[in-house]
Amino acid sequence: MTEPAAESAAEATAGPVTGLAAGGRPRVGPLTRPERLRAGARVAVVATSGPVPEDRLGAGLDILRGWGLDPVVAPHVLDTHPQLGYLAGADRARARDLTEAWCDPSVSAVICARGGYGVQRMVDLVDWAAIGEAGPKVFVGYSDVTALHEAFAVRAGYATLHGPMVAAGTFLSDPRTQDSLRATLFEPESVRTLGLGTARALVPGRARGVTLGGCVSLIAADLGTPHHRPSARGGLLLLEDVGEEPYRIDRVLTQLLRSGWLDGVAGVCLGSWVECGPYEEVRAVLADRLGVLGVPVVEEMGFGHSATALTMPLGVPGTLDAERSTLTLDVPALR
């Protein structure tokens, strides 16, 4: 299913462009970046997935207030679905909260409260036409929120931030996670080179492209839906997951390979694989399934469900250098 290594290598050195490439699949192009935040900016907190613990929400709001932000909580953030207890209220209510927060001209950013499960149930209920008319804003989340990152890219053309959520344990407890998000929001030019000291090359090389990705099981689950991204061609693909055994990671990556979705990808950045079994076994799967692509792969870059979760911009052009184990953005994540 993969293309010859020579073609992949040639594409890996090409800059991010839009339009159709060989085989008729569009290339990943840069997305519209929102403006950075300033002191006093109003930030809406929404629950798009699972129920939100009130004590954790309060602690996260206090951190945002300490940064000089003005957080407001959407009406249904503390809801729980009456029959399906793994959802933060009804699908339409969660979609309405996101739409209304985005379309509120006083709101500069929307941050998810937590992940879990539920975005795929509400993503098609969001008023994407209204969001397009409202223009770009900062959007932050990860895990289940991956499906919304893809939707913002495909349906609105907006760059987003794969980063920590307000009521997530990592955000509440880890200073480096907090510092990464804060710097990205207020001083994005200061965090253009990304990657923790744990990062290392799984496959050597250097590649240019535009960032995309998130939780790999959510990316695979998006395939075949009405508005899924048809290809990762020309992209620097960020992948991570949680609670998936090695054979399940193999299954998801194999699905992406068989579908052709990975054909022409420029490079791959790997984050955390918490509760996915011994990392040596996970690493063997990643090397086996991604090594056939013939593009640079860097592992353990420090984003996702790990103890430190760096904020990773999506929809921004940059360079992946496996020898230095860094991802360097061409431009700041926010304008």
N, C-alpha and C positions, 0 to 999 in steps of 0.2 A: 504493500500500500504506500510505502514511502518513495520519494523521488530519489534519483541518483545523487550520491554525495556531492558530485561536482556542481549540480544545479543548486542544491541546498546551500553549499558554501558560497556560491555566487550571490544568492539572495541574502545570505547572512550579512554580507558586507554592504548591501544596498541600504540607502536611507529610506525612512518611512515615506511611502507615497500612497495615494488613494487610487481607486479605479480597479479595473479587471487586470489580472495577471494571467499567465499561461494556465490553461485548463478551465478558464472562465470563472474562477473563484476570486472574489474581491480581496485586495490586500487590506491589512489593518492600517488605518491612517490616524493621524493626530486628531484629537477631539477638542472641543471648545473648553478652555479652562475658565473656571470662575474666578472672581476676585478674592484676594486674601482677606482675612478678618482683621478687624481693628478693635481696640478696647471699646466696650459698650455694645458690640454687635449682638443682635438677638439670634439665639440658636434654638431651633425647635427640636425636641426629642420625641421620636416616634417609636412605636412598637410594631414591627412588621412581621414578627415570627412568634416566638414563645412568650409565655407569661413572665412578667417582670417583677422580681422581688422588690418591695417598696423600700426596704432599708438600703439595698444596693443602689437603687435609683437615687435616693437622697444623698448618698455619699458621692456618687458621680456628679450630681448637680453642684455639690459644694466645690468640687475640683474645678468645674467650669467657671463658677462664680469667682474662685480664687484667681483665675486668669483674666478677670475683668470682663467676662462675657455675661450676657443676660439670658439664661436658659429658660425656656417655657416648655411645659409638658403638654403634649397633645391630649385631647379629651379621653381617648380610649387606651392610653398607655398601661394603665393598671387593670384593664379588663382581663377576664378569663372566659373562654368559650364555655357555655353551660353544659355541653355534652362532650366536647373534645378538649380536654383539659391541657393539651399540649399547645394550644393556640391562645394568643393574647386577644381574645374577643373574636367577633365575627369578621369574616373576610372583608366585607364591604366597609365596615367601620375602620379597619386598619388601612385599607386603600384610601378611604376618604381623609383620614388623618394625614397621610402622606401628601395627597393632592392639595389639601387646604394649607398645610404648612408651607409647601413649595410656592403656592400662589399668593401667599401673604407677603405684600411688598415690604413689610417691616422685618421679615426674617431673612438673614444672610446665609444661614447654614442649617442643614438638617442632619442630625446624628441619630443613628439607631440606638435603641436602649439595650438590645441583646439579640442573639441569633436564635438557634434552635431549629424550628421547622415552621413553615407557613407561607413564605414569600411566593412560592409557585401557585398557591391558592388565590393570592390577592393581586399579583402583578398585572394581570389582564384587566383588573377592575380599576386600576389607576387611570385617571384622565390624562393621558399622555399628550393630547392636543393642548390642554391647558398648561401643562408643564412646559411644553415647547414655547408657548406664547409668553410664559413668565420669564424665560431665559435661564441661564446657568446659575447655580448656587453650589456652595460646598456641600457634598454628601459623603458621609463617613459610615462604614460598617464592614463586616467581614463574615465569614462562615456562610450561613443561609442567605445572607444579604448579597452573596455573589450573583444570584439571579437578578437582583435589582441593579447591580453594577452593569450587567450585560444589557438590561433593558434601557438604562440611561444612555448607554453607548449607542445601541441600535435604534431606539425610538426617538431619542432627543439629540444625540450627538454630543453629550456632555462628558467631560473628564470627571472622574470621581476619585475618592480616596479609600483604598483598602486599609482600614485602620481600626483601632480599638473602639468599643462601644461603651456607652455611659455606665451601664450597670454590669459590665463584665469584670470578673475578678482580676484579670491582668491589668486592666486600666486602673482599678482601685488600689492595687498593691505594688505595682512596679514603676519606679521613678523613670527608668529609661523609656518605657512605653509612653508615659505621660509626656516626657520631654520631646519625644519624636513627633507626637501629634501636635503639641503646642508649637514647636518650631515650624512644622509644615503649615499650620494655620496662620501664623503671624509673620514668620520670616522664612518663607519657602526657599529663598535663594541660599539659605544656610544648610540645607539638607538635600543638595542635589546629588551627592554620592552616597549610595545606600548599601547596607550590608553590615552584619555583625562580624566580630573577629572569628566566629566559628565557621564562617563561609569558606568553602574550598571547591576546587574544580572537580566535577564528576566526569565531564567531557571537556577537553581543552578547546580554546579558540576565543575569538572575539566577534561580536555581532552587533549590528545596529538594527533598530526596529522601534515599534511603538508598544508600550506596555498594555497588557490585558490579563485577565485571569481571576484567580481566587481559589475557592474550594473546588477541587477537581471533580468530586462526585456531583456537585451542583452544575458544573459546566457540562458534564456528560448528560445529566438529566434534562438540560435545556435543548439538546439535539432533537430536531423534529417538531418543536413547538413553533407556533406561527411566526414569531419574530426572533428566532434564535440567530446568532451570528453565524454565517455560513462557513467561516474559515478563520484560522489563526495565521494565515499566510502573511508574512512580513512582520509578525508580532514578536515581542519579547514576552513570553508566556510565564506568568507567575502561578505556581501550583502549590497547594498544601491541603491537608485534610486532618480529620480527627476521628478516632474510634473505628477506623477501617482496617481490617486485617490485611496482610500482604496480598492474599489471593484476590481480595476485593479491589485493592488498588490496581492489581494486574488487570482485572476485568474492566475497570473503568478506563484505564489507559489503552487497553486493547480495543475497546469500543471507539475511542477517539482516533486511534490509528486506522481501524477498519473503515470508519466512516469517511476518511480522507480529511478530517477536520484539522489534523496536524500537518498536512502536506504544506511545505513551504514556510513553516514557522522558522523565525530567524534564530531564536535562542530560548533557553528555558531557565528560569530562576525557581529554585525549590525552597519552600519554607519549612514549617514544622509538620511532624507526623505523630502527634501525641496520641497515646493509647492505640497505636497501630501495630503493636508488637515490637520485638527487638529491632533496633534501627538497622542492624546488619542485614536482617532479612528484608526490611523495607528498601534499603539501599540497593540490594541485589535486584529487586523488581524494577526500581527506577532506572538503574543502569541498563537492564535488559530491554525494557520497553522504550526508553528515551534515547538510548545509545544508537539505535538504528536510524535516527533522524539525521545524523551527520552534522549536528549543530552544537555550539557550546552549551553546556549545562553546568550551573553552579548550585551546590547544595548547601543546606543549613544557613540560609541568609537571614533568618531571624524575623520572619513575619508569620502571621496566622495564629494558631492556638498555643503558641509557645509561651514560656515564662516571661520573655520580652517579645513584644509584638511591634515591630517597626511599622510606621505608616508608609504604605507603598502607593504612589500615584498610578492611576490607570488612565490610559489614553494620552500619554505623554511620550514623545520620542526620546531615545537615549541609546547608550552603548553598554552592552554586557561584556565584561572582560573577565574571562574565566581564570586567567593567570593571576590577576589581582583580586579576583573574587569580589568584584564590585559591579554595581549597576549605577551608571552616571547619567543623569538626565540632561538633555540638551538645554532645557529651559526649566524654571521653577514650576512646581506643581500648580501653583496658583499665581494669578497675575498681580 
